[in-house]
């Protein structure tokens, strides 16, 4: 199936990045720097089916999060006053990590795009109400931490 535009590819890449970060986090491998040739949870056939641009951007996001994990987790912890980082569910925690990375390091993306995409991912991948938590956290972080 042909994608309509690059935005769908980017969304698919973000889903893939969250799935991979989730798998690494769930298996206590988030602090290691894994080989991203084959992504956790994907077999060889599934890897071959992924479009190259989707795989490239997903690997960029995963590598970026892992390279800046301490900084990203500190920012999330600073703004998640009532919910410690280890109490945020795996999916939401990794949507936040990827989104904070994007806010900090993808200067060509407007914060509203990052936040809207995170909310969409949360609605697709997490529980019914956590998108509100994601939205509030990222809005607060973007207003207080990001200078654009």
N, C-alpha and C positions, 0 to 999 in steps of 0.2 A: 504494500500500500504506500503510495507516494504521499509524503508530507506536503501540506499546503504551504508552509513557510518555515523559516528558520526558528520562529518562536515555538513551534511544536517540537522541533528537534531539541531546543534548549530545555523545554519542559521535560521531555523524555530523559535528557541527560541529568537534569536535577533529580528526577525520580530515581534514576540509576545510582546517582551519588548518595542519596539518602539511604537507599537499600544497602549499599556497600558499607557506608558508615555505620548503619544499624548493625549489620552482621559483624563488623569489626568490634564495635562497642559491646554487643551482646556476648561475644566470645572473648572478651577481655584482651583484645588485640589492638585497641584504638591507639595506644601509646607506642606501639611498634610501627615501623615504617614498612608496610608490606610491599611485595612485588605486585604491581597492578596489571601485569600482563593478562592474567585471568582474574576476574573479580569474584570475591566470595559469593556463593549462591548461584553462580552462572556456570553451566557446563560448557564444553568446547563448542557444541552446536549453537547454543544460545549466544555465545561470544561472536561466532561467525555471522550471526543474523543481525547484530547491532551495526547500524550505520557508523562509518568511521568518524564523522563529525560529532555524533552523539557520544561515542566512546572517548574521543579526544577531550571534549568539554567536561564529561563526567570525571575523567582522570585528573583534569586540571583542578576541579572543585575538591575532589578527595585529597589530592596532594596538598592543596592549599590549606584545607582544614587541618590535616595532620601536621603540616609544617608550622602552623600557628596555633596549635591546640591549646597550649597553656594560656596564651593571651585571650583567645576566644572564650575559653571556659571561665576565665577571671571576669570578663565583661558580662557574660551571662549570669554568673553568680552575683555580681554587683547589683544587677537589676531584678533578679528573681529573689526578692526579699522573703517571701512566704513559702517558697518551694526551693529547697537546696537542689543543686545540680543533680545529685545522685537520686533524687526523688522525682525528677522530671522523667516521664516515660521515654524509652529508647527512641521512638520515632520522633517525638517532639524535640527531644534534646538534639538530635542530629539534624533536624530541619533548622533549628536555631543555630547550630554550629555552622552549617553551610551558609545560612543567611547572614550571619554576622561576618563571616569571611567575605561574602559578596559586598556587604556594606563597607567594610574596611579596605578592600583591595580591588574591587571591580569599579573603578572610578567612572567608567563609561555608563554604568547603570544607575539610574535615578533611584533613590531609596524607596519611593512608592512602588516601583516595579519589583524590587526585591521583596518588599513586604507583601504585595499582592500575590506574588508567586508562592511565598511561604504559606500564606493563608490557603491558597488553592491546594498546595501539597498536603497541608494538614487536614483539610476537608476530605481529600481523597484517601489519605493513608492512616489517619489517626481517628480519635473519637469525635463525637459530634460537637463537643463544646471547646476542645482545646485550641481551635483556630482563634478564638477570642484571646486566649492567653498568648499565643504566638504573635498575634497582631499587636497587642498591648506592649509586649516585651520589645519587639522590633521597632515599633514607633518610638518608644522611650529611648532605646539605644540610638536610633538614627538621629533623634533631636539633640541628644546630649553628648554623643561620642563622635559623630561624623561631622567633619567640617567640609561642606561643599558650597 
